[in-house]
Amino acid sequence: MEKKKRGLRFYADIYRKILVQDLKTKMSYRADFIISTIGMIMVNLSGFITFLILFRNFPTINGWDYYHMLFLYGFSLVALTPVQCFFDNNWNLRFQVTSGDFIKYCFRPVNVFFYFMSEVFDVKGLGQLAFGIGTLIYAWIHIGIPVTPLVIAKLIVFLITASLFMIALMNAAAATCFWIRNSGYVMVIMFRFKDFAKYPSSIFSGIFKFLFTFIIPIAFIAYYPSLVILDPSNVPLLSWLSPLLGVLFFWLSYTFWMLGVRKYDFTGS
């Protein structure tokens, strides 16, 4: 047990040092940081305005009113922040593999996945986080959800749960570069699917509902986890199972990612 604690402390210390250096580098270009953050906020604001225009014409969508949809939207933005901030280096993986520079990660006495991901922290994601929290609070107040320690604890747990699904999707998509040369298309497609996370799964039917639930689990990025807060008296089984499924999906994506690393280490790419 003591060995495990030392290991966690060791990685936490390494991450802190790498993060400080990365932030120093980014803050040396403050104009770029400010413009990028404003751009991120404007992109997310467009989603807010889209709902406003949509609900001027339709009072509800399949039983979901304006404020419940905004809650789902804010929930999805907060849940997507970890993949934006901590796992953004996945976008660079295919370039590192193709150029051969990825080999440097294979000879350090630390976990390859941890070392690679820790090199980049996307500060623009903090703008998304702030906007998501603001939207979540705005919708929360209008819906009238009670604020209790239990509800807040559930919110945190299921936000983390939702994050694991998107992280898993992007890990798996990025890792295809170990086998597919033009894997950038896979990354873009998976990332675009996140736009469906702000809509309730109930508006989809047939094959799309099955696809977004069990194959590409976009419904777990906001819809199923948020129901624990929005409708506590009628929570579906998939909502309660989402923490377990989130951990499973993340572990599978990590295993797939590391499988690609072993392939690269022994055979090259």
Phi, psi and omega in degrees: 000319181297323179297320179295320180295317178299321179298315179295319179295321180298311181291324178296320180292318178298315182297319180300316182293317179295319181297316180300316180294320180295319180292323177298318179297315182292321183287348175288345176243069188294323180297318178297319179297313182295314181296317180295319180294316178297319178299318179298317180295320181294322178298315180289329178295328179298325177294320177299314181293324178301316178296320180299315179293318182299316185277358169286335180259332181231118182295327178216158174235107181053041178091354180261121179271183186302311186287327176291324177291322177295323177299315179298319180295313178297320178300315181294322180296316179294319181294331181277348184298315180302319179292329178289316185277312191261342185238022183291340180292348175304330181292337181267352186302314184296328179289321179294321180291315182296319183283341183093355181291342182296339183301333182296332181286342185277351185246008177267146182281042177223164178300129185298316181299313179299313183298316182294313183292327185287346182290339183232129171236115183273101183293340179299333180298338180292328175294319177296319179299314181298316180294320180296316179296317179299316179295319180298315180294318179301313180291320180304313182296316182288330177285329180086032178289130180294145179256103179229160178304323180294316180295317179297319179297317178298318181301314181296314181299315185279340171290317176297318178303311181299322180298323183299326181292316180290322176300317180297317179299315182287326175300311182295318180296317180295321184292344178296344181294341177287344180239331184244126183293315181264054185284353179301328179295324179295317179299313182297316181298313180297320181292323179294331180298338181299336180297337179279348183294335183279000178249145178294141181298336183293344180279345177268157181222160174059231187295328182290321178295318178294318181299312184280357177256315189247338182260302174243091194288058178296327182298339181271355179282336178211311191302296184296314178297323183290336180296336178296330179267318186284326185221066187296341181272351183217057183275122179291159182302322181298331177292315179293329181278347186301323177299316178296316180293324179297315178297319180297313180297319179296316180297319179296319180293321178295317178298318179295318179299313181290331175297319176297321178299316180295324177295317179295318184297322185265330186240348183078175179221000000 
